[in-house]
């Protein structure tokens, strides 16, 4: 079972930057897509960014051009670089490992709080 631990959240002023990290254990990178989701109070959890096992990336329209997802397989870590933060980016951010096979389960991290102040 893949285990994920997020870190790097915090309070940042509008226009500032943060880098979130997701440390993965028990993972074989070729078998998983990695993603960042976020959930604001009263809202559903939404996809922010995803990176495939081949390295292709995709982003929600709301973060395109501001956020960058990447991975360092040598460090078993996935990152979310967040620039030009806005108050509406405030949410709990979750890392997710999405299996490429239905025979393996998906995994969530515990989440890290990001708060953008105006």
C-alpha positions as CSV (number, residue, x, y, z in Angstrom):
1,X,0.0,0.0,0.0
2,X,1.3,3.4,-1.0
3,X,1.6,5.9,1.8
4,X,1.7,9.7,1.2
5,X,2.7,12.5,3.5
6,X,2.2,16.1,2.5
7,X,4.1,19.1,3.8
8,X,4.8,22.7,3.0
9,X,1.5,24.3,3.7
10,X,1.1,27.6,5.5
11,X,-0.1,31.2,5.4
12,X,1.0,33.4,2.6
13,X,0.0,36.8,1.3
14,X,-1.7,37.3,-2.0
15,X,0.9,37.1,-4.7
16,X,3.2,35.0,-2.7
17,X,4.5,31.5,-3.4
18,X,4.6,28.1,-1.6
19,X,5.9,24.7,-2.5
20,X,4.1,21.7,-1.3
21,X,5.8,18.3,-1.1
22,X,4.3,14.8,-1.1
23,X,6.6,12.1,0.1
24,X,5.6,8.7,-1.2
25,X,6.6,5.3,0.2
26,X,5.9,1.9,-1.2
27,X,5.4,3.3,-4.7
28,X,6.5,2.1,-8.1
29,X,6.3,5.3,-10.2
30,X,5.5,3.5,-13.5
31,X,2.3,2.2,-11.9
32,X,0.8,5.5,-10.7
33,X,-0.3,8.9,-11.9
34,X,0.2,11.5,-9.1
35,X,-2.2,14.3,-8.4
36,X,-2.9,17.2,-6.2
37,X,-6.4,18.0,-5.1
38,X,-7.8,20.7,-2.9
39,X,-10.9,21.2,-0.8
40,X,-12.1,24.5,0.5
41,X,-14.7,24.7,3.4
42,X,-18.1,23.9,2.1
43,X,-16.8,22.8,-1.3
44,X,-16.2,19.5,-3.0
45,X,-12.7,18.2,-3.4
46,X,-11.3,19.3,-6.8
47,X,-8.4,18.3,-9.0
48,X,-5.7,20.9,-9.1
49,X,-2.9,19.2,-11.1
50,X,-1.8,15.8,-12.3
51,X,1.3,14.2,-13.6
52,X,1.2,10.9,-15.5
53,X,3.7,8.0,-15.1
54,X,5.1,9.3,-18.4
55,X,5.6,12.8,-17.1
56,X,2.8,14.5,-18.9
57,X,1.0,17.2,-16.8
58,X,-2.4,18.8,-16.7
59,X,-3.9,21.6,-14.7
60,X,-7.2,23.0,-13.6
61,X,-8.0,26.2,-15.5
62,X,-8.0,28.1,-12.2
63,X,-4.3,27.4,-11.6
64,X,-2.9,27.1,-15.1
65,X,0.1,29.3,-15.5
66,X,0.5,29.8,-11.8
67,X,1.0,26.2,-10.4
68,X,3.5,23.6,-11.5
69,X,3.5,19.9,-10.6
70,X,6.7,17.9,-10.7
71,X,8.2,14.8,-9.3
72,X,11.6,13.6,-8.2
73,X,11.6,9.9,-8.4
74,X,15.1,9.7,-6.7
75,X,13.6,11.4,-3.7
76,X,10.2,9.7,-3.9
77,X,8.6,13.1,-3.8
78,X,6.0,15.0,-5.8
79,X,5.9,18.8,-5.6
80,X,3.3,21.5,-6.3
81,X,4.9,24.9,-6.8
82,X,2.3,27.5,-6.3
83,X,3.0,31.1,-7.5
84,X,0.9,34.2,-7.5
85,X,-1.3,32.8,-4.8
86,X,-4.8,34.2,-4.4
87,X,-7.2,34.2,-1.4
88,X,-9.4,31.8,-3.4
89,X,-6.5,29.2,-3.4
90,X,-7.2,28.8,0.3
91,X,-7.9,25.1,0.9
92,X,-6.6,21.8,2.3
93,X,-4.4,20.3,-0.4
94,X,-4.2,16.6,-0.8
95,X,-1.8,14.4,-2.6
96,X,-3.2,11.3,-4.4
97,X,-1.6,8.3,-6.0
98,X,-3.8,7.0,-8.8
99,X,-3.2,3.4,-9.9
100,X,-2.9,2.6,-13.6
101,X,-4.5,-0.8,-12.8
102,X,-7.9,-1.5,-11.3
103,X,-6.3,-4.3,-9.3
104,X,-4.4,-1.8,-7.1
105,X,-6.0,0.7,-4.9
106,X,-5.5,4.5,-4.9
107,X,-4.0,6.4,-2.0
108,X,-4.6,9.8,-0.3
109,X,-2.4,11.8,1.9
110,X,-3.7,13.4,5.1
111,X,-3.6,16.9,3.6
112,X,-1.9,20.2,4.3
113,X,-3.5,23.6,4.8
114,X,-2.8,26.5,2.5
115,X,-4.2,29.9,3.4
116,X,-3.9,32.9,1.1
117,X,-4.5,36.2,2.8
118,X,-5.6,39.4,1.0
